[in-house]
Amino acid sequence: MKLKNRKENDEIILTQEYILDHAAGVHTYESFGRGIVQAMLMGAAEQVKQSGQMDEVVLDAKVHITPNTEKECITVCIDTIVGRICVHADVEFP
């Protein structure tokens, strides 16, 4: 059986899906939260730079929640001004 993302000689093929699956595992819950806050502050700084001094900055965020059947978890991603930040939400089964 040929494994997904592998050539015939067993070399790994870099695909967008393969890279994003690994990127989602980079964060712990704490670093995920820090990454989101940093991205939001960068977005706020950019809005203030473009508009001048403001009393409030409002940012929109798009959240993606998808099943990851290979890792038996859910991937939670938030699109930010600096890119998509993801984390795997694992559950321990009894």
Secondary structure, 3 states (H helix, E strand, C coil): CCCCCECCCCCECCCHHHHHHHHHCCCCHHHHHHHHHHHHHHHHHHHHHHHCCCCCCCCCCEEEEEEECCCCEEEEEEEECCEEEEEEECCCCC
